[in-house]
Amino acid sequence: MTITHKVAKPLAPEVAARLVSDLGIWHVHRPGVEDILDAIHLQERYQLAFWDAMIVTGALQLHCHCIWSEDLNLGQVYDGARVMSPFSH
């Protein structure tokens, strides 16, 4: 595993294993046809780039209330999900 050997400050194997285990509880969204169609509608409604609309669609499917982005309009609300900047205070 690269993180335990090939970086300037490698992690101990047990720390790396714990991180991988923690990631296992994340709910991963895999877009389907309906998501693509929803993204097309969001793209048209909000004048978004298609891939930005896919990100927003995925966030909405996962019931996110906040979308962290430096690319989308700060403060914009897309069907209940507000865009926040990871760089604002």
Phi and psi in radians as a Rosetta constraint file:
Dihedral C 1 N 2 CA 2 C 2 CIRCULARHARMONIC -1.010 0.35
Dihedral N 2 CA 2 C 2 N 3 CIRCULARHARMONIC -0.730 0.35
Dihedral C 2 N 3 CA 3 C 3 CIRCULARHARMONIC -1.166 0.35
Dihedral N 3 CA 3 C 3 N 4 CIRCULARHARMONIC -0.305 0.35
Dihedral C 3 N 4 CA 4 C 4 CIRCULARHARMONIC -1.744 0.35
Dihedral N 4 CA 4 C 4 N 5 CIRCULARHARMONIC -0.093 0.35
Dihedral C 4 N 5 CA 5 C 5 CIRCULARHARMONIC -2.421 0.35
Dihedral N 5 CA 5 C 5 N 6 CIRCULARHARMONIC -0.730 0.35
Dihedral C 5 N 6 CA 6 C 6 CIRCULARHARMONIC -1.816 0.35
Dihedral N 6 CA 6 C 6 N 7 CIRCULARHARMONIC 0.350 0.35
Dihedral C 6 N 7 CA 7 C 7 CIRCULARHARMONIC -2.067 0.35
Dihedral N 7 CA 7 C 7 N 8 CIRCULARHARMONIC 2.871 0.35
Dihedral C 7 N 8 CA 8 C 8 CIRCULARHARMONIC -1.033 0.35
Dihedral N 8 CA 8 C 8 N 9 CIRCULARHARMONIC -0.701 0.35
Dihedral C 8 N 9 CA 9 C 9 CIRCULARHARMONIC -2.170 0.35
Dihedral N 9 CA 9 C 9 N 10 CIRCULARHARMONIC 1.442 0.35
Dihedral C 9 N 10 CA 10 C 10 CIRCULARHARMONIC -1.151 0.35
Dihedral N 10 CA 10 C 10 N 11 CIRCULARHARMONIC 2.638 0.35
Dihedral C 10 N 11 CA 11 C 11 CIRCULARHARMONIC -1.523 0.35
Dihedral N 11 CA 11 C 11 N 12 CIRCULARHARMONIC 2.657 0.35
Dihedral C 11 N 12 CA 12 C 12 CIRCULARHARMONIC -1.174 0.35
Dihedral N 12 CA 12 C 12 N 13 CIRCULARHARMONIC 2.522 0.35
Dihedral C 12 N 13 CA 13 C 13 CIRCULARHARMONIC -0.928 0.35
Dihedral N 13 CA 13 C 13 N 14 CIRCULARHARMONIC -0.653 0.35
Dihedral C 13 N 14 CA 14 C 14 CIRCULARHARMONIC -1.207 0.35
Dihedral N 14 CA 14 C 14 N 15 CIRCULARHARMONIC -0.550 0.35
Dihedral C 14 N 15 CA 15 C 15 CIRCULARHARMONIC -1.217 0.35
Dihedral N 15 CA 15 C 15 N 16 CIRCULARHARMONIC -0.775 0.35
Dihedral C 15 N 16 CA 16 C 16 CIRCULARHARMONIC -1.062 0.35
Dihedral N 16 CA 16 C 16 N 17 CIRCULARHARMONIC -0.738 0.35
Dihedral C 16 N 17 CA 17 C 17 CIRCULARHARMONIC -1.089 0.35
Dihedral N 17 CA 17 C 17 N 18 CIRCULARHARMONIC -0.703 0.35
Dihedral C 17 N 18 CA 18 C 18 CIRCULARHARMONIC -1.137 0.35
Dihedral N 18 CA 18 C 18 N 19 CIRCULARHARMONIC -0.709 0.35
Dihedral C 18 N 19 CA 19 C 19 CIRCULARHARMONIC -1.092 0.35
Dihedral N 19 CA 19 C 19 N 20 CIRCULARHARMONIC -0.768 0.35
Dihedral C 19 N 20 CA 20 C 20 CIRCULARHARMONIC -1.100 0.35
Dihedral N 20 CA 20 C 20 N 21 CIRCULARHARMONIC -0.742 0.35
Dihedral C 20 N 21 CA 21 C 21 CIRCULARHARMONIC -1.070 0.35
Dihedral N 21 CA 21 C 21 N 22 CIRCULARHARMONIC -0.752 0.35
Dihedral C 21 N 22 CA 22 C 22 CIRCULARHARMONIC -1.073 0.35
Dihedral N 22 CA 22 C 22 N 23 CIRCULARHARMONIC -0.671 0.35
Dihedral C 22 N 23 CA 23 C 23 CIRCULARHARMONIC -1.134 0.35
Dihedral N 23 CA 23 C 23 N 24 CIRCULARHARMONIC -0.432 0.35
Dihedral C 23 N 24 CA 24 C 24 CIRCULARHARMONIC -1.133 0.35
Dihedral N 24 CA 24 C 24 N 25 CIRCULARHARMONIC -0.317 0.35
Dihedral C 24 N 25 CA 25 C 25 CIRCULARHARMONIC -1.565 0.35
Dihedral N 25 CA 25 C 25 N 26 CIRCULARHARMONIC -0.133 0.35
Dihedral C 25 N 26 CA 26 C 26 CIRCULARHARMONIC -1.168 0.35
Dihedral N 26 CA 26 C 26 N 27 CIRCULARHARMONIC 2.483 0.35
Dihedral C 26 N 27 CA 27 C 27 CIRCULARHARMONIC -1.564 0.35
Dihedral N 27 CA 27 C 27 N 28 CIRCULARHARMONIC 2.043 0.35
Dihedral C 27 N 28 CA 28 C 28 CIRCULARHARMONIC -1.710 0.35
Dihedral N 28 CA 28 C 28 N 29 CIRCULARHARMONIC 2.293 0.35
Dihedral C 28 N 29 CA 29 C 29 CIRCULARHARMONIC -1.674 0.35
Dihedral N 29 CA 29 C 29 N 30 CIRCULARHARMONIC 2.190 0.35
Dihedral C 29 N 30 CA 30 C 30 CIRCULARHARMONIC -1.936 0.35
Dihedral N 30 CA 30 C 30 N 31 CIRCULARHARMONIC 1.898 0.35
Dihedral C 30 N 31 CA 31 C 31 CIRCULARHARMONIC -1.081 0.35
Dihedral N 31 CA 31 C 31 N 32 CIRCULARHARMONIC 2.475 0.35
Dihedral C 31 N 32 CA 32 C 32 CIRCULARHARMONIC -2.056 0.35
Dihedral N 32 CA 32 C 32 N 33 CIRCULARHARMONIC -2.988 0.35
Dihedral C 32 N 33 CA 33 C 33 CIRCULARHARMONIC -1.022 0.35
Dihedral N 33 CA 33 C 33 N 34 CIRCULARHARMONIC -0.775 0.35
Dihedral C 33 N 34 CA 34 C 34 CIRCULARHARMONIC -1.067 0.35
Dihedral N 34 CA 34 C 34 N 35 CIRCULARHARMONIC -0.643 0.35
Dihedral C 34 N 35 CA 35 C 35 CIRCULARHARMONIC -1.130 0.35
Dihedral N 35 CA 35 C 35 N 36 CIRCULARHARMONIC -0.707 0.35
Dihedral C 35 N 36 CA 36 C 36 CIRCULARHARMONIC -1.121 0.35
Dihedral N 36 CA 36 C 36 N 37 CIRCULARHARMONIC -0.754 0.35
Dihedral C 36 N 37 CA 37 C 37 CIRCULARHARMONIC -1.127 0.35
Dihedral N 37 CA 37 C 37 N 38 CIRCULARHARMONIC -0.708 0.35
Dihedral C 37 N 38 CA 38 C 38 CIRCULARHARMONIC -1.085 0.35
Dihedral N 38 CA 38 C 38 N 39 CIRCULARHARMONIC -0.706 0.35
Dihedral C 38 N 39 CA 39 C 39 CIRCULARHARMONIC -1.114 0.35
Dihedral N 39 CA 39 C 39 N 40 CIRCULARHARMONIC -0.672 0.35
Dihedral C 39 N 40 CA 40 C 40 CIRCULARHARMONIC -1.082 0.35
Dihedral N 40 CA 40 C 40 N 41 CIRCULARHARMONIC -0.719 0.35
Dihedral C 40 N 41 CA 41 C 41 CIRCULARHARMONIC -1.160 0.35
Dihedral N 41 CA 41 C 41 N 42 CIRCULARHARMONIC -0.741 0.35
Dihedral C 41 N 42 CA 42 C 42 CIRCULARHARMONIC -1.109 0.35
Dihedral N 42 CA 42 C 42 N 43 CIRCULARHARMONIC -0.693 0.35
Dihedral C 42 N 43 CA 43 C 43 CIRCULARHARMONIC -1.011 0.35
Dihedral N 43 CA 43 C 43 N 44 CIRCULARHARMONIC -0.792 0.35
Dihedral C 43 N 44 CA 44 C 44 CIRCULARHARMONIC -1.216 0.35
Dihedral N 44 CA 44 C 44 N 45 CIRCULARHARMONIC -0.784 0.35
Dihedral C 44 N 45 CA 45 C 45 CIRCULARHARMONIC -1.181 0.35
Dihedral N 45 CA 45 C 45 N 46 CIRCULARHARMONIC -0.693 0.35
Dihedral C 45 N 46 CA 46 C 46 CIRCULARHARMONIC -1.875 0.35
Dihedral N 46 CA 46 C 46 N 47 CIRCULARHARMONIC 0.081 0.35
Dihedral C 46 N 47 CA 47 C 47 CIRCULARHARMONIC 0.974 0.35
Dihedral N 47 CA 47 C 47 N 48 CIRCULARHARMONIC 0.875 0.35
Dihedral C 47 N 48 CA 48 C 48 CIRCULARHARMONIC -1.730 0.35
Dihedral N 48 CA 48 C 48 N 49 CIRCULARHARMONIC 2.754 0.35
Dihedral C 48 N 49 CA 49 C 49 CIRCULARHARMONIC -1.175 0.35
Dihedral N 49 CA 49 C 49 N 50 CIRCULARHARMONIC 2.610 0.35
Dihedral C 49 N 50 CA 50 C 50 CIRCULARHARMONIC -0.981 0.35
Dihedral N 50 CA 50 C 50 N 51 CIRCULARHARMONIC -0.798 0.35
Dihedral C 50 N 51 CA 51 C 51 CIRCULARHARMONIC -1.183 0.35
Dihedral N 51 CA 51 C 51 N 52 CIRCULARHARMONIC -0.570 0.35
Dihedral C 51 N 52 CA 52 C 52 CIRCULARHARMONIC -1.143 0.35
Dihedral N 52 CA 52 C 52 N 53 CIRCULARHARMONIC -0.691 0.35
Dihedral C 52 N 53 CA 53 C 53 CIRCULARHARMONIC -1.117 0.35
Dihedral N 53 CA 53 C 53 N 54 CIRCULARHARMONIC -0.611 0.35
Dihedral C 53 N 54 CA 54 C 54 CIRCULARHARMONIC -1.155 0.35
Dihedral N 54 CA 54 C 54 N 55 CIRCULARHARMONIC -0.684 0.35
Dihedral C 54 N 55 CA 55 C 55 CIRCULARHARMONIC -1.107 0.35
Dihedral N 55 CA 55 C 55 N 56 CIRCULARHARMONIC -0.806 0.35
Dihedral C 55 N 56 CA 56 C 56 CIRCULARHARMONIC -1.099 0.35
Dihedral N 56 CA 56 C 56 N 57 CIRCULARHARMONIC -0.754 0.35
Dihedral C 56 N 57 CA 57 C 57 CIRCULARHARMONIC -1.038 0.35
Dihedral N 57 CA 57 C 57 N 58 CIRCULARHARMONIC -0.796 0.35
Dihedral C 57 N 58 CA 58 C 58 CIRCULARHARMONIC -1.072 0.35
Dihedral N 58 CA 58 C 58 N 59 CIRCULARHARMONIC -0.737 0.35
Dihedral C 58 N 59 CA 59 C 59 CIRCULARHARMONIC -1.080 0.35
Dihedral N 59 CA 59 C 59 N 60 CIRCULARHARMONIC -0.745 0.35
Dihedral C 59 N 60 CA 60 C 60 CIRCULARHARMONIC -1.150 0.35
Dihedral N 60 CA 60 C 60 N 61 CIRCULARHARMONIC -0.686 0.35
Dihedral C 60 N 61 CA 61 C 61 CIRCULARHARMONIC -1.109 0.35
Dihedral N 61 CA 61 C 61 N 62 CIRCULARHARMONIC -0.543 0.35
Dihedral C 61 N 62 CA 62 C 62 CIRCULARHARMONIC -1.581 0.35
Dihedral N 62 CA 62 C 62 N 63 CIRCULARHARMONIC 0.131 0.35
Dihedral C 62 N 63 CA 63 C 63 CIRCULARHARMONIC 1.064 0.35
Dihedral N 63 CA 63 C 63 N 64 CIRCULARHARMONIC 0.633 0.35
Dihedral C 63 N 64 CA 64 C 64 CIRCULARHARMONIC -1.356 0.35
Dihedral N 64 CA 64 C 64 N 65 CIRCULARHARMONIC 2.460 0.35
Dihedral C 64 N 65 CA 65 C 65 CIRCULARHARMONIC -1.786 0.35
Dihedral N 65 CA 65 C 65 N 66 CIRCULARHARMONIC -0.153 0.35
Dihedral C 65 N 66 CA 66 C 66 CIRCULARHARMONIC -2.384 0.35
Dihedral N 66 CA 66 C 66 N 67 CIRCULARHARMONIC 2.341 0.35
Dihedral C 66 N 67 CA 67 C 67 CIRCULARHARMONIC -2.049 0.35
Dihedral N 67 CA 67 C 67 N 68 CIRCULARHARMONIC 2.002 0.35
Dihedral C 67 N 68 CA 68 C 68 CIRCULARHARMONIC -1.460 0.35
Dihedral N 68 CA 68 C 68 N 69 CIRCULARHARMONIC 2.075 0.35
Dihedral C 68 N 69 CA 69 C 69 CIRCULARHARMONIC -2.709 0.35
Dihedral N 69 CA 69 C 69 N 70 CIRCULARHARMONIC 2.495 0.35
Dihedral C 69 N 70 CA 70 C 70 CIRCULARHARMONIC -1.713 0.35
Dihedral N 70 CA 70 C 70 N 71 CIRCULARHARMONIC -0.116 0.35
Dihedral C 70 N 71 CA 71 C 71 CIRCULARHARMONIC -1.755 0.35
Dihedral N 71 CA 71 C 71 N 72 CIRCULARHARMONIC -0.644 0.35
Dihedral C 71 N 72 CA 72 C 72 CIRCULARHARMONIC -1.356 0.35
Dihedral N 72 CA 72 C 72 N 73 CIRCULARHARMONIC 2.852 0.35
Dihedral C 72 N 73 CA 73 C 73 CIRCULARHARMONIC -1.209 0.35
Dihedral N 73 CA 73 C 73 N 74 CIRCULARHARMONIC 2.078 0.35
Dihedral C 73 N 74 CA 74 C 74 CIRCULARHARMONIC -0.976 0.35
Dihedral N 74 CA 74 C 74 N 75 CIRCULARHARMONIC 2.242 0.35
Dihedral C 74 N 75 CA 75 C 75 CIRCULARHARMONIC 1.543 0.35
Dihedral N 75 CA 75 C 75 N 76 CIRCULARHARMONIC -0.261 0.35
Dihedral C 75 N 76 CA 76 C 76 CIRCULARHARMONIC -1.067 0.35
Dihedral N 76 CA 76 C 76 N 77 CIRCULARHARMONIC 2.446 0.35
Dihedral C 76 N 77 CA 77 C 77 CIRCULARHARMONIC -1.981 0.35
Dihedral N 77 CA 77 C 77 N 78 CIRCULARHARMONIC 2.175 0.35
Dihedral C 77 N 78 CA 78 C 78 CIRCULARHARMONIC -1.937 0.35
Dihedral N 78 CA 78 C 78 N 79 CIRCULARHARMONIC 1.792 0.35
Dihedral C 78 N 79 CA 79 C 79 CIRCULARHARMONIC 0.835 0.35
Dihedral N 79 CA 79 C 79 N 80 CIRCULARHARMONIC 0.722 0.35
Dihedral C 79 N 80 CA 80 C 80 CIRCULARHARMONIC 1.779 0.35
Dihedral N 80 CA 80 C 80 N 81 CIRCULARHARMONIC -0.195 0.35
Dihedral C 80 N 81 CA 81 C 81 CIRCULARHARMONIC -1.818 0.35
Dihedral N 81 CA 81 C 81 N 82 CIRCULARHARMONIC 2.087 0.35
Dihedral C 81 N 82 CA 82 C 82 CIRCULARHARMONIC -1.625 0.35
Dihedral N 82 CA 82 C 82 N 83 CIRCULARHARMONIC 2.419 0.35
Dihedral C 82 N 83 CA 83 C 83 CIRCULARHARMONIC -1.457 0.35
Dihedral N 83 CA 83 C 83 N 84 CIRCULARHARMONIC 2.246 0.35
Dihedral C 83 N 84 CA 84 C 84 CIRCULARHARMONIC -2.163 0.35
Dihedral N 84 CA 84 C 84 N 85 CIRCULARHARMONIC 2.560 0.35
Dihedral C 84 N 85 CA 85 C 85 CIRCULARHARMONIC -1.598 0.35
Dihedral N 85 CA 85 C 85 N 86 CIRCULARHARMONIC 2.317 0.35
Dihedral C 85 N 86 CA 86 C 86 CIRCULARHARMONIC -1.230 0.35
Dihedral N 86 CA 86 C 86 N 87 CIRCULARHARMONIC -0.150 0.35
Dihedral C 86 N 87 CA 87 C 87 CIRCULARHARMONIC -1.861 0.35
Dihedral N 87 CA 87 C 87 N 88 CIRCULARHARMONIC -0.065 0.35
Dihedral C 87 N 88 CA 88 C 88 CIRCULARHARMONIC -1.509 0.35
Dihedral N 88 CA 88 C 88 N 89 CIRCULARHARMONIC 2.722 0.35
